[in-house]
Structure formats: structure tokens, C-alpha cells
Amino acid sequence: MQRTPLHEAQERLGATFRDVAGWAVAAGFGDTAGEYDAALSTAAIADASHRGRIVARGSDTLDLLNRLSTNLVDPLLDGAGQTTVITTGKGRVLDWITVLPWGDRFMLFTSPERRTEVAEWIDMFTFDEDTTLEDVTETTGMVSILGPSADALVGQILDIAVASLPRLGAVTASWQGGEALVVRTSSAGQFGFDIVVPAEFAVALWNAAFDLGATPIGRHALEALRIHARVPRWGAEFTDDNNPLEAGLINEVSWTKGCYTGQEVVARLYNYHRIQRFMVAVELPDDAEYPPGVVLMADGSSVGRVTSVSPIARDGVHEALASVRSVHAAVGNTLHVGESGPAVRITWAPEEAQQGAAA
């Protein structure tokens, strides 16, 4: 497995690691529940260096991305970035990315597993456009600082004011004589920031946050935060077998922008209520392990599957996300785990799923 620039710094703090897209990513530091609580109550730091980072340059970049993805990214308004879904001609998800302004260029964040596919897809549609791409994932590091105290912590470390940054607002700061990109993000559904720096400066940034009291957190706690916030993830809630509407990404689709690759398919599914399944939230009892992929049933038939399970139990249940057929995807509906498992109730579903179930 490939190591991030922060591997040794985390190892010294007792981190255990797991493979994520070929990277050794910190799973945790021995207290997942404590890490989770720190992100909700004070400040936490996480290594996000395994996420894809592509720098795009050129005057046609935003126009090209706008023609390849579901959301409006041309123009980027008020100096802030935008999240959007790159779709194939069949309306399937290639990846869910973030497009950010960075001086005279743009930074693209991708899923860890999809940076190569994203770069190759954009390159395939680049003809006479003034656009060039550079994958900087392995030459930079990225630190996430999360929690209610994150803005004060970032401001103290980098000597910049970030409290008023809008969602996906991006600013450049000086760090160790180099340049840091600071972005107001919420990749795990929490208030926070992602900071990208040259790889050789990542450890100093991590240590500065740690010395100011931020709690290191690993992937287990981040997954619990993500699931609680109902944020979908590549390889769990969506893959290239899904369209954005069934993958929990309906809010990433603009219905008023111009044409993009796959638009006709996505629009037809939405307008004619032909979305086959939806991402929903369920609660699994804390009396056995229910791994992602376990089948959910209704009336003796399979109607969906669990896609993500929180590693943290609260009040005897694990929060989980699932993909469920549209006719069953309404809040309050009861499903069964497998043929002989317990009954579980849908606790959240998107508004479009509620409408479909009622139809």
C-alpha cells in the first residue's frame, strides 16, 4: 500500500491502517467514539491525502467541466467552488467531484478510487479547448480540520480569517514559505476545512493542529459522521452502475443549466418518475454484525441492500445507509434483514422517494 505524507506522524500516535484505493489510510487511533465526539464538539484532524487532487489550467476549463457534469460550474459564483457529478452518456456516475477556484487555475477533488478515470474522461473530451490537467495527489498532502472550533484553529495556524468563508469558499494562504489552498468543506457532513499543501509541508501542518489540541480521527469515525449526515460515497452508495438520482446525489443536478453528457437520460428518469431505487437511512440493531451488502426484504422478496453501516452504536442501534427500490423507499416503512433477520425501519428518505412511494 502507498503511504501518505502523514503516515509516520499518525503511526506515532497509535493509528491502525486499512487499504483505501491502494493507500494506507488511518482507520482509527483507539477510540472511535471519542474521535467522533471530538468532531462534533471541539476540533478534529484527519489525513485526507488519499483523496484525488487534479489541477486544471486553461481558459476553457469551466466550460468543458460544465458540459461534462450535472451541476452549474460555469461560472463559479462568489469565489466559491461547486460540487458536481460527471456522468457518462448513459447518465451513469463517473464520479462526484468538487471544482474549486485557485488563483489562475482550478483544483478538482475526486474520490480516492477515481482520479485516473476522471482525468482520462476529461482528457477524452478535450479537443481544441484550452485545458490541461496535472494529477498532484502524490506531490501534495491534504489535512481536514473538522468541528465547531475548526475556523479558530485554522485561523490561528495560517493567520487568516476563514470564519466567513461560504460553503466551498477557497482562499490561498502562506505556509512554511509555500502555498496552501484552504477550502470550506463538509465531506463528512460536518463544518470544517480541507487544506492542501506541498507534500513536504504536510507533517508540519498536522503537528501544528495537533499541538493546538485537535483530536486525530480515522476513517472509522469519519464513516460514522458521513453516514449520520447521509453523505453518499463512491464504492458504497454509488458506482458507475448508478445514476445520480438513485445514488443520493439529486441535489447535485441543475435542471436549468445547458446540456451536458448524459443529461437526456437523467432528465427522462426524473420527469417520468422512473428512478428505480433511492438511497435511504435505516437503523440496524446492535445485536449482530450486518455488513454492507446484506439484503433487505419485503413480503419475502429482495427490495434493496445495506450500503454502509456506522461502526458506532448509539442507543442500541447502528445508523446505516441502504439502496432500496423506489416503491418501498418511504420513511416509516419496515423491511427485514435477509430472510430471517430483524425488522428495520426506514428513518429517512429523499423527498422524491416519498413522492414515488405515495404514487
SVG drawing of the C-alpha trace seen along z (x, -y; Angstrom):
<svg xmlns="http://www.w3.org/2000/svg" viewBox="-50 -37 60 54">
<polyline fill="none" stroke="black" stroke-width="0.4" points="0.0,0.0 1.1,-3.5 1.8,-5.8 0.6,-9.3 3.0,-12.1 1.3,-11.8 1.7,-8.1 4.6,-8.1 3.1,-11.0 -0.1,-9.1 1.7,-5.8 3.5,-7.5 0.0,-8.4 -1.0,-4.7 -3.0,-4.7 -4.0,-1.4 -4.3,-1.4 -6.5,0.0 -6.3,0.1 -8.4,-2.6 -7.8,-2.6 -4.2,-1.4 -3.4,-3.9 -2.7,-3.0 -5.3,-5.2 -5.6,-5.6 -8.6,-3.6 -8.5,-5.0 -6.5,-5.9 -8.0,-3.5 -11.2,-5.4 -13.6,-5.7 -16.5,-7.0 -14.2,-9.7 -12.9,-10.7 -16.5,-11.0 -17.5,-13.2 -14.4,-15.4 -15.5,-16.3 -18.9,-17.2 -17.9,-19.2 -14.4,-20.7 -11.9,-20.1 -10.6,-17.1 -7.9,-16.5 -7.9,-13.8 -5.5,-12.8 -7.3,-13.3 -4.2,-12.9 -5.5,-9.8 -8.3,-11.7 -7.7,-12.6 -6.4,-16.0 -6.1,-17.3 -5.0,-20.8 -6.7,-22.1 -5.4,-25.1 -6.8,-27.0 -9.5,-29.4 -11.9,-26.7 -11.7,-24.6 -15.0,-25.6 -16.9,-25.5 -15.6,-22.0 -16.5,-20.7 -19.9,-22.3 -20.6,-20.3 -19.4,-17.1 -21.3,-17.3 -24.7,-17.8 -24.3,-20.9 -23.6,-24.5 -19.9,-25.1 -19.6,-27.9 -19.4,-30.4 -18.3,-29.7 -20.1,-32.3 -18.7,-34.5 -15.3,-33.0 -16.6,-29.6 -16.4,-26.2 -19.1,-23.7 -19.7,-20.0 -21.0,-18.2 -21.4,-14.7 -19.5,-13.7 -21.9,-11.4 -21.5,-9.1 -23.6,-9.2 -25.9,-6.7 -26.4,-9.0 -24.2,-6.8 -21.9,-8.3 -18.3,-8.5 -17.5,-10.4 -18.8,-13.0 -16.2,-15.8 -15.5,-19.2 -14.4,-22.1 -12.5,-24.9 -11.0,-28.2 -7.3,-28.5 -5.8,-31.7 -5.4,-31.3 -6.2,-27.6 -8.7,-25.1 -8.4,-22.3 -10.5,-19.2 -11.1,-16.8 -12.1,-13.3 -13.0,-10.1 -9.8,-8.2 -10.6,-5.4 -11.5,-7.6 -8.7,-10.2 -7.3,-8.4 -10.8,-7.8 -11.8,-11.5 -8.6,-12.7 -8.9,-10.3 -12.5,-11.2 -11.9,-14.9 -8.9,-14.4 -11.0,-12.3 -13.4,-15.3 -10.6,-17.8 -10.1,-18.7 -9.3,-22.3 -10.1,-23.5 -7.5,-25.4 -7.4,-23.0 -4.5,-21.0 -4.6,-18.6 -2.0,-17.7 -2.5,-15.0 -0.9,-16.4 -2.3,-13.7 1.2,-12.3 3.0,-15.6 0.7,-17.2 -0.9,-16.4 -4.3,-17.2 -5.4,-17.8 -9.0,-18.0 -9.8,-20.1 -13.4,-19.5 -15.6,-20.6 -17.1,-23.8 -13.6,-25.1 -12.2,-24.4 -12.3,-28.0 -10.5,-29.3 -7.9,-26.6 -7.3,-27.2 -7.1,-30.9 -4.5,-30.5 -2.3,-28.2 -2.4,-30.0 -3.0,-33.6 -6.0,-34.1 -9.7,-34.8 -11.9,-31.8 -15.0,-32.1 -16.9,-34.0 -15.9,-31.7 -19.0,-30.5 -19.6,-26.8 -16.8,-25.7 -15.1,-29.0 -11.4,-28.8 -8.5,-31.0 -4.8,-30.8 -2.5,-31.2 1.2,-31.1 2.6,-28.0 6.2,-27.2 7.2,-29.6 4.9,-27.7 1.3,-28.0 -1.7,-26.4 -5.2,-26.0 -7.8,-26.3 -11.4,-25.2 -14.5,-25.4 -15.8,-21.8 -18.0,-19.3 -17.0,-16.0 -18.2,-14.1 -21.2,-16.3 -19.5,-18.4 -18.3,-22.0 -14.7,-22.1 -11.9,-22.8 -9.6,-20.9 -6.1,-22.3 -3.8,-21.3 -0.1,-21.9 3.1,-20.5 3.7,-17.0 6.9,-18.1 5.0,-20.6 2.0,-18.3 3.6,-17.0 4.3,-20.5 0.6,-21.4 -0.6,-18.2 1.7,-18.9 0.5,-22.5 -3.1,-21.4 -2.3,-18.6 -0.3,-20.9 -3.3,-23.2 -5.5,-20.4 -7.1,-19.0 -8.0,-15.3 -6.7,-12.9 -9.5,-10.9 -9.5,-8.0 -11.7,-6.6 -14.0,-4.7 -15.1,-7.9 -15.3,-9.7 -17.5,-7.0 -19.8,-7.3 -20.0,-11.1 -20.7,-10.6 -23.4,-8.1 -25.1,-10.2 -25.1,-13.2 -26.3,-10.9 -23.5,-11.7 -23.0,-9.1 -19.6,-7.6 -18.1,-6.0 -18.0,-2.2 -20.8,-2.2 -23.9,-4.3 -22.8,-4.7 -20.6,-3.3 -20.7,-3.5 -23.8,-1.3 -25.8,-4.1 -27.3,-7.3 -27.1,-10.4 -30.8,-10.4 -30.7,-6.9 -27.3,-7.5 -28.3,-10.2 -26.9,-12.9 -30.1,-14.5 -29.1,-17.9 -26.1,-17.8 -28.2,-18.1 -29.1,-21.5 -32.4,-21.5 -31.8,-24.9 -28.3,-24.8 -27.4,-23.9 -26.7,-20.5 -24.2,-18.0 -23.2,-14.5 -26.0,-12.1 -28.5,-14.9 -31.2,-13.4 -31.2,-10.2 -31.1,-11.9 -33.9,-14.3 -36.1,-11.5 -35.7,-9.4 -36.6,-12.4 -39.5,-13.8 -41.2,-10.5 -40.6,-9.2 -38.6,-6.2 -36.0,-6.3 -35.7,-2.6 -34.1,-2.9 -33.2,-5.5 -30.6,-5.9 -32.3,-5.8 -31.3,-5.7 -32.1,-2.7 -31.2,-1.7 -29.7,1.8 -29.9,3.4 -26.6,3.7 -27.1,7.4 -25.2,8.8 -23.0,7.7 -24.7,6.7 -22.1,6.0 -22.6,3.8 -24.3,5.8 -26.7,7.6 -30.1,7.9 -33.2,6.0 -36.5,7.8 -40.2,7.0 -43.0,9.5 -40.5,12.3 -38.7,10.6 -35.4,8.7 -36.0,5.0 -32.6,3.5 -29.3,3.8 -27.4,2.1 -24.6,0.0 -22.8,-1.5 -23.0,-0.7 -21.8,-3.1 -19.1,-1.5 -20.6,-3.3 -23.7,-2.1 -25.9,-4.7 -28.9,-3.6 -28.6,-0.1 -28.6,-0.8 -26.2,-1.4 -27.1,-4.1 -26.8,-2.7 -27.5,-3.7 -29.2,-1.5 -30.3,-1.3 -34.0,-0.4 -36.5,0.0 -38.5,-3.2 -41.9,-1.7 -40.5,-0.7 -38.4,-3.8 -40.7,-5.8 -40.0,-6.9 -41.6,-4.5 -41.6,-1.5 -40.5,1.7 -38.1,4.0 -36.4,7.2 -32.7,8.0 -32.4,11.2 -34.9,14.0 -34.7,14.4 -33.1,11.2 -34.7,8.4 -37.2,5.9 -35.7,2.4 -37.5,-0.9 -36.6,-3.5 -35.8,-6.6 -35.0,-9.0 -35.6,-9.1 -35.3,-11.9 -38.4,-13.9 -38.6,-12.3 -38.7,-8.9 -41.6,-9.8 -43.5,-11.1 -42.7,-7.9 -43.8,-5.6 -47.1,-7.5 -47.8,-7.4"/>
</svg>
